[in-house]
Amino acid sequence: MDTPPPQTDSTPPTDADVAAFREQLGRPPRGLRAIAHRCPCGLPDVVETAPRLEDGTPFPTTYYLTCPRAASAIGTLEADGVMKEMTARLKEDEELAAAYRAAHEDYLARRDAVEVLEGFPSAGGMPDRVKCLHVLVAHSLAAGPGVNPLGDEALAMLPEWWRKGPCVGPCDGEPADGGTDGETHDGEKDDGEKDAR
């Protein structure tokens, strides 16, 4: 896309946001702290989750993509080998690798500001590889441009998923275009992301 969706303020979730989340993911939210980014259609597309779920289970994925249209488009990028290409570039491009490590530190700092999860990685494969573009795009949407270089790149490769209108709601009542199952292209779970669904 030529112009990514604008950054939005983090806000407490409303009852309507929780209802949209239920439709987007097919379950009630767990560990929901805030709406970290709002789609141009008005619905949540990224939520911020607590570092631990209600039962105490660690959940290191702070920013969680909820929009099924965006998730489906990202899944296509993963299937097309974008993660493998990005990981290879990290080994060759010192400037990119340094910016990606800084994104990792930003992610940890944002999570640690809520609760420190000692010994847990950030998410998405940071800082050394790309394991889940969903996480990187969610970080880019929540933090804004210039924080996560590979999240920004992946976001720029996506179509404008909101152009068809809301992904869920009174018009159709069901998530559009599927979603992500929380697994990477090689079937590896992403740091608890699937478990939190």
C-alpha positions in Angstrom: 0.0 0.0 0.0 1.2 3.5 -0.7 -0.1 5.0 2.6 -0.3 2.9 5.7 -3.2 3.4 8.1 -2.6 6.4 10.4 -1.4 5.8 13.9 -4.2 5.9 16.6 -4.1 6.5 20.3 -4.2 3.5 22.6 -7.6 3.4 24.3 -9.4 1.3 26.9 -11.6 -1.3 25.2 -15.3 -0.5 25.0 -18.1 -3.1 25.1 -18.3 -2.7 21.3 -14.6 -3.4 20.9 -14.9 -6.6 23.0 -17.9 -7.7 20.8 -15.8 -7.0 17.6 -12.9 -8.9 19.1 -15.2 -11.9 19.7 -16.4 -11.8 16.1 -12.9 -11.3 14.7 -11.3 -14.2 16.6 -14.3 -16.4 17.5 -13.7 -16.2 21.3 -13.7 -13.7 24.1 -10.5 -11.8 24.7 -8.1 -12.9 27.4 -5.6 -10.5 29.0 -7.0 -7.6 27.0 -5.5 -4.3 28.3 -6.2 -1.8 25.5 -7.0 -1.2 21.9 -3.5 -0.5 20.6 -4.5 0.4 17.1 -7.8 1.1 15.5 -8.4 0.3 11.8 -9.6 3.1 9.5 -13.0 1.3 9.5 -13.2 2.1 13.3 -12.8 -1.4 14.6 -9.8 -2.7 16.6 -7.1 -4.3 14.5 -4.4 -4.6 17.2 -4.9 -5.2 20.9 -2.5 -4.9 23.7 -2.5 -7.9 26.0 -1.2 -8.3 29.5 2.2 -10.1 29.9 0.3 -12.7 31.9 -3.2 -14.0 31.3 -5.8 -14.1 34.0 -4.7 -17.6 35.1 -1.1 -16.4 35.4 0.1 -18.0 32.2 2.9 -15.9 30.6 1.9 -14.3 27.3 4.9 -12.5 25.8 3.0 -11.3 22.7 2.1 -7.8 23.8 0.6 -6.6 20.5 -1.9 -9.0 18.9 -3.4 -8.5 15.4 -7.1 -9.2 15.4 -8.4 -8.1 12.0 -9.0 -11.3 9.9 -8.5 -9.5 6.6 -5.1 -8.1 7.6 -4.2 -11.4 9.1 -5.1 -13.3 5.9 -3.1 -10.9 3.8 -0.1 -11.3 6.1 -0.4 -15.1 5.9 -0.1 -14.8 2.1 3.2 -12.8 2.6 4.5 -15.5 4.9 3.5 -18.3 2.5 5.3 -16.4 -0.3 8.7 -16.6 1.6 8.9 -13.0 2.8 10.0 -14.1 6.3 12.9 -16.2 4.9 14.1 -13.3 2.7 13.9 -10.8 5.6 15.8 -13.2 7.9 18.6 -13.6 5.3 18.8 -9.8 5.0 19.3 -9.5 8.7 22.5 -11.5 8.4 23.9 -9.3 5.6 22.7 -5.8 6.4 24.2 -4.5 9.7 22.1 -1.3 9.7 18.9 -3.3 9.3 20.0 -5.8 12.0 20.7 -2.9 14.4 17.3 -1.3 13.7 15.6 -4.7 14.2 17.4 -5.1 17.5 16.2 -1.7 18.5 12.7 -2.8 17.6 13.2 -5.8 19.9 14.3 -3.5 22.7 11.3 -1.3 22.2 8.9 -4.3 22.3 10.5 -5.5 25.6 10.4 -2.0 27.1 6.7 -1.7 26.3 5.9 -5.1 27.8 8.2 -4.6 30.8 6.4 -1.3 31.6 3.4 -3.5 32.4 5.2 -6.5 33.9 8.6 -8.0 33.4 8.6 -11.5 32.0 12.1 -12.6 33.0 13.7 -14.9 30.4 11.0 -14.6 27.8 11.8 -13.3 24.3 10.0 -10.3 22.8 7.9 -11.8 19.9 7.9 -12.5 16.2 11.5 -13.9 16.2 13.1 -10.6 17.3 16.0 -9.8 17.5 17.7 -12.3 15.2 15.1 -13.7 12.8 11.6 -13.2 11.4 9.3 -15.8 12.8 5.8 -14.1 12.5 4.9 -11.2 10.4 1.6 -10.8 12.2 3.5 -9.8 15.4 5.8 -7.4 13.5 2.9 -5.7 11.7 1.0 -5.4 15.0 4.0 -3.8 16.6 4.4 -1.3 13.7 0.7 -0.4 13.9 0.8 0.1 17.7 4.1 1.9 17.9 3.9 3.9 14.7 6.3 4.1 11.7 10.0 4.0 12.2 10.1 1.7 15.2 10.1 -1.8 13.6 11.7 -1.7 10.2 10.5 -5.2 9.1 7.1 -4.6 10.4 6.9 -1.4 8.5 8.1 -3.2 5.3 5.5 -6.0 5.7 2.8 -3.4 6.3 3.7 -1.6 3.1 3.3 -4.9 1.2 -0.3 -5.3 2.4 -3.5 -4.2 0.5 -5.7 -1.6 2.2 -7.7 -4.3 4.1 -10.3 -1.8 5.4 -11.4 -0.6 1.9 -14.3 -3.2 1.8 -15.6 -1.8 5.1 -15.5 -3.4 8.6 -14.4 -7.1 8.7 -17.1 -7.9 11.2 -20.3 -6.3 12.3 -24.0 -6.0 11.6 -23.5 -6.1 7.9 -22.2 -9.6 7.7 -21.8 -10.9 11.3 -18.8 -13.1 10.5 -15.1 -12.5 10.0 -14.2 -11.9 6.4 -11.4 -13.7 4.4 -10.4 -16.0 7.2 -7.6 -15.3 9.7 -4.3 -16.6 11.0 -4.0 -19.7 13.1 -1.1 -18.3 15.1 1.5 -20.5 13.4 4.4 -19.5 11.3 4.9 -20.8 7.8 6.9 -23.8 9.1 4.2 -24.8 11.6 6.1 -23.5 14.6 3.9 -21.8 17.2 4.7 -18.1 17.8 5.7 -17.6 21.4 2.2 -18.3 22.9 0.2 -16.5 20.2 -1.8 -19.5 19.3 -2.5 -20.4 22.9 -4.0 -17.0 23.6 -6.6 -17.2 20.8 
